[in-house]
């Protein structure tokens, strides 16, 4: 039974880390910085079927636009 407790604790830690990454991504998107972190987190969100996949794909599509890339670059300077 101890192995189940360890498993549940690990899953809880992973869920909390994913929630923290999503929160940080939301903050970075509002401030328009750390575009690469946002892209990586969008890729990680694609693993969460079905809502995360939809969110991740559309986030990647939007962040790969040249206008968005210029916006992030202009605010980083």
N, C-alpha and C positions, 0 to 999 in steps of 0.2 A: 504493500500500500504506500510505502514511502516514495516509490518511484512515480506514482501518480501525483503526489504532492509536488515533487520536483518538476514534473511535466507541466502542471497547472501554473506553477510559479513562473516557469520559463515562458509559457504562452502569455501570461499576464504582462510580463516585462516586455515582450515583443509587441503586444498590443499598445502598451503605453508609449513605447518608442515610436511606433507608427503614428500615433495620435500627436506626439510632440513634433514629429517631422511635418505632419500636415499643418499644424499650428504655425510652425516656423515658415513653411512655404507660403501660407496665407499672409503672414507679416511681410515676407520678402516681396511678394507680388504687389502689395499695397505700396511699399516703398520703392519698388522697381529696382531691386538689386539682387545679387546672387542668382542669376538666371540659370546657371549650370546646376545648382542645388535644386532648383524648382524642376528642371528637366529630369534629374535623377529621381526625385521623389515622385514625379508623374509616372516614370517607368516602374517604380516600386508599387504604386497604386494600381497599375494594370494587373497585378497579381490577385487583387481582391475582386472576385467575380460577383455580381455583374456591375454594380455601381462603380466600383473603383476602376474597372476597365474602361468604362465610358468616360469617367472623369479624367483618367490618365491620358487616354487617346486624344481627347479634345484639348487638354492642357498642352500636350506635346505639339499638336497642330498649331495652336495659337502662339506658343513660344518660339516656334521655328519660322514665323513670318519675319520678313526683313524689317518691316516697320516696327515690330515689337523689339527686335534685336537692336535697332538704332535707338529706340526709346531707352532701353536698359543701358546702352553704351553712353548715351548723352548724359544720363543722370549719374553714371559712375565717374565721369570726368570731373 
